[in-house]
Amino acid sequence: MKERVLSAIVMAIICIPILIIGKELFSYSVAILSVIGLYELLTMRETKKEFPFILKIFAYILVVFFSLRNSSSIEFITTLDYRVMAFIMFVFFMPMVFINNSKKYNINDALFLTGSILFIGLSFNLIIITRNYDISYIVYLLLTTMVTDTYAYFTGRLIGKNPLAKEISPNKTIEGSFGGLFMGTIIASIFYHIAINPQLSFIYLIPITLILATVGQIGDLVFSAIKRYYGKKDYSNLIPGHGGILDRFDSIIFVILASVIFLGII
């Protein structure tokens, strides 16, 4: 517990100034995190079989490209250049012919690399664009996830008895989930009402925040399911007491993706 709290304090000291300053510092920091996130995902996959080294290099270059694409924009619209997509197809699918050994490289590997690059790259790019759009808005989304996660953890430890998804994450409980959703929704909604739009009725704000908090918990379970499939507890040990970058960004990735749907309302 002490290690977990200390790590959280250190992360806050590092991340809060970067979030406030924004601009290139924030963009490049997020791009670095996207590379680490992709590294964690590929490393986990390589517990079953290694990827060719040169293809991993291309994967890291492309995830930076996607995460920094239109990084100064405030528009929640992205376009995928067919030239880029053609390049990706050539890079990751043609090696199946030249390697000519399905045990070393096959269609599953090509699809995993392509999907991982697009998922991680575009998700972290959306984090950058959300910060450009409004710092208060991204703080609202971060509060939604962090408060939900924190209260779910402590509520589960105090009164949790019934497993939420035993096969995926045996330590999570239904009681913890409800405790996290309740506090995450209330605190994030109050922040939004005070800091962003006092005119928006709680009749709309609370259900939307509750949906986002729920999506965050689902995102956590999705990433946990990936870990369980590969027999791992954490994506890495980069952050003592917390795991890796994807262990910390699992909820926020899904919340950021879901929040785009509600931009016309909140």
N, C-alpha and C positions, 0 to 999 in steps of 0.2 A: 504493500500500500504506500509506504513512504517513498519508494522508488518511483511509483506511478505518479504521485503528486509532484515530486521534485522534477520529473521529466516534463510534466504539464507546465510547470512554472517556467522552466527553461524555454520550452517551445513558445510560450506566450511572450516572453521577453524578446525572442528573436522575430517572431511572426507579426506581432502587433505593429511595430514600427514599419515593417515592409508593407503591410496592408494599408497603413495610413499614407505613406509616401506614394505608393502606387506607381504608375507610369512604367518605365522600362525596368526599374528594379523589381517591381512585382511581377511583370511579365517574364523576365529571365529567371526569377526564382521559381515560378510555377513551371516553366519549361524544364528546369533542373529536376523538379519533383516528378514531372512526367517521365523523364528518363529513368529515375530511380524506380518509379512505379512499374514501368515496363520491364526493367531489370528484374524486379521481384517476381513479376508474373512469368517471365521467361525462365528464370531460375527454378521456379516451382515446377514448371512444365518439364524442365530438363532433369528432374528426378527420375523421369521415365526414359527419356532419350534426348541427347544433346542435338542442338541445331548446328548447322554449319556456321563457322565463325564469321565468314564474310556476310552471311545473311543477317546475322545479329547486328553487325555494324550498320547495314542498310536500315534495319528496323529502328535503331536508335536515332539515326539521322532523320528518318521520316517522322518519327513521333515528335521530334523537336519542330520540324516543319509544320506539322498539323497544330501543335499546341501554340505556336507563335503566329499562325496564319491570321491576318487581319487583326493583330493584337492591339492596335490602337482604336479599333472600331467600338461603337456602342450599339450597333445593330445586331439583333438576335437572328441573323440570317447568314447562312454559310453556303458557299457554292463549291462543289468538288470539280476541279478542272479535269477534263477527260485525259489531258496529257499526263497529269499526275497519276490518275487511276490506271492508265495504260502502263506507266512506268512500274507501278506496284505489281500489276499482274505479271509483267515480264520478269521482274526481279524475283518474285516468290513462287511463280508457277513453272517457269521454264527450267529451273534447276532440277526438277523431277526427271526431265529427260536426260540431262547431262550427267547427273549423279547416277541415274539408272540403277538405283538400289532402294527399294521401298523400306528396307529396315533402317536405312540412314536418313532418308528424306522422302516424304510422301504427301498426298493431298491433304491429310489431316494437319501436317506440319505447316503447309502453305496457308491453309485456311486459318490456323491458329495465329500465325504471324500477322496475316492481313487483318483479321478481326481485332487482335490486340492493339495494333497500331491505330486503327480507326477509333476504337473505343476509348483508349487512354488519351490519344492525341486530341480528339474532338471534345472529350469531357473536360480536360484541363484547359483547352482553349476557351470553353464556355465559362470557366471560372475567371479567366482573365477579362473576358468581355463583360461579365457581370460586375466585376470590380470597376471597370471603365464606366459602366452604366450608372452606378450609384453605390458609393461605399456603404451607405446606410442599408441598402437593399441586400448586399452580400453579408453584412453583419447580421441582419435579420435571419438569413438562411443559415448562417453559421450558428447563431443562437438556437435556432430550431433543432439542429442536429446535436450540438454539444450539450444543451440542457436535457434533451430527451435521452441521450446516451448516459449522461451522468446520473440522472435520477433513476433511470432504468437499472443501472448498476447498483446503486445504493438501496433502492427499494427491493430489488431482487435479493440482495444480501440480508436485508432485515426481515422481510416477510415472504420471500419467494418460496413456493412449494411445488407448483405445477409447471413442468417443463413447457417451454414455448415451441421449440422445434428440437426435440431431443437428439435426433440423428445428425442434425446440422451443427447446433451449438448447445451442448448439454447444460451449460451454466445459465443460459437465459431462461427466464420464467415468465409466465403470463402476468403474474402480479407486478414484476419489474417492468414489463412492457407497458402496462396500463399506467403505472406510476410515472414512467418517463414520458408517455404521450400526454398525460394531463399537465405536468409541469412544463414540458417543452412548449406545448400549445399556449398555455396561459402567459408565460414569460415572454415568448417571442411575439405574441399578439400585442401585448402591452407595449413592447419596444416599438413595434411597427406603428401602432396608434400614436405614440408620443413623438417618434423621430422621423417618420416618413409621411404618413397621411392621416391626420386626426379626423378627416371627413369620412373616411371609410367605416361603414358600420361594422360592429363586431359580429353582426348576423352573417356577414360574408367572410370577415377576416378569420374568425375562429375555425369554421369548417375548413377553409383553405389551409390554414396553418396545421390543423390536425391531419389533413391529407398529406401534407409535406412531411410532417413528423413520422407518419406511418410509412410513407415511401422510404424515408431514411432508414427505418428499422428493417424494411424489406431489403434495402440495399446492403445493409450490414449482413443479413442472412445469406444473400446471394454470394457475397465475397467469402463468407464462412463456408458455404457449400463447396466453393472451389477449393478452399484449403482442406476440407475434409476429404474431398475426392483424391487429393494428392497426399493425404496423410500428414498434414502439417498443422501445427498450432498457430503459427504466425507467418506472415509473408517474409519477415526478416527480423533481426534483432537490432535494427538501427536505432530505435527509440526505446530505451530501457523501460520495462513495465507496460509498454504499449504495443510493441511489435514493429512493423514496418510502415512505410508510407501508405500502402493500400489498406492497412489495418486502421489507419486514422482517417483516410479519405473515402472509405467505402460508403458511408452514409451521405456525405456531402456531395459525392458524385451523382448519386441518384436524386438527391434533393435539388441540386442545380439543374439537372435534366428536367425534372418534373416542374420546376418553377417557371420555365419558359411557357408552359401551357397556360399559366394564370396571369401572365404579364398584362393582358388586356383588362383584367379585373382589379388587380392590386398594384 
